[in-house]
Amino acid sequence: MNQSTIAVPLYKKVKNHIMAQIESGDLKPHEKISSENQLVKMFGISRMTVNRAVRELTDDGYLVRLAGIGTFVAEPKAQSHLLEVHDIADEIRARGHHYSREIMIHDYTAVKTDILSRMSLPTAASVFHCQILHFEQYMPIQLENRYVNPNVFPDFGSVDLTIVSPYEYLMAEAPMQRAEHVVSAITPKNTVREALTLKESEPCLLLERRTWVKEQVATYVQLYHPGSRYSLKDQFT
């Protein structure tokens, strides 16, 4: 049988119809889509079939369903540069969105040997550690777990992170010479899941970054992002 003659499943026709409206701009972020009853009448199919189409588009992050109110077009996924290092506050504000942060940890402490190994520090060394939850439009979009080498930034512990971000302070003190990025899709720990308000089965994107200053590892940071609301993107030539 010619592949072009294979019938498209009914639920996919509904998905294609909604996606075509989103991609053409007929449906914009925050706009309400046709109700399931309207889609049932439009396509002459069962409510179960329509529900599957809407559910899958919601799971893929294109729609947001509000109980008792309706289904709306979701905001495009937040994006960060993969090959460059930027302040997430600047990226969020550049999108015209509201940015805020919550300082969860900021101390000087002993850490696990695998962290020290990544930072090329001796066993039992202590480092500065901060954990910050970043919000876009009042929704948690990134959990930052940062370790800072006290040999490179001895005053980091006294920085007021409610006023200045780690990025702003570190770049002003000693601009990095190089960086290494590793990206993985992970099943997050409960603490990460709760902080980012992830669903039970929702994946998490982890960006691990090391930066160097004067041939020393200056920082090691773990950046956790909700897979349904975030993507990493870059261009290069």
Steps between C-alpha positions, in 0.01 A plus 500: 500500500628849415596678820309812394173303504536393865224664704608747767362396843210722605670628815801610290269697271384694804860550617606618152206742487590659836874512422429664164308775680784551749774502234309740274440742788122462485528373857746695715643423846234524775213483247230242563461223241167352387329298771498121479128512421567737211779276368273196526240674281762641262661163426200275562700274731477375858585711803757237600688554173499878545609462862800291392610767250471781754668293773800417280546865396483594869759236591724634221478850646298668224181538704407569862177358644330686786231296674156655465628781278631353174814424300741773396806535277813475712785749504788389275764311695757715672837471327859546608821503302689173509839615368508835679477600866233757587316616810158333503355824643608686186355228274162508673479880501600508132185297431298771671418271792511553874810356674553420868717266708499328836830441683471155656862440611806726523781366716861381526510125547670167443361317197505152350819374341345484152435877516857564616629278221311704239653815648852351520509568875657278768298259714328664798524850352210737566336716234232764472163348414181676396167363385261738326154446353433724200146598396360612165148646512488377863557138390824317599710460185850416630654357817862615524738299717835683489840422655760777503875458549606717799855518363366693200214690665588535872223756571210316340355406839434864588313582178131587545345276233161666541654814348760365257487166319792254516554557127524879541740477792726229358531658154580840653766357732681273255353432154526134409752383241319184389198287581389139465134396461347154540125456441295199612139398530450360850241370742527767771522443874193587704658824625555617142154383392333688785700820442414510128141375558551213255239235435582145611600385150639831372862491378764746613782661303830528684773732375832454681749780449861545607680830451870580518686813612879510469510124439311426822149355510314802635144366517304181453125545461205267452204667326173304514211590268145364450505303174148608403567873543862542395735438210867562425576654164793652315632580155853475373698520178 
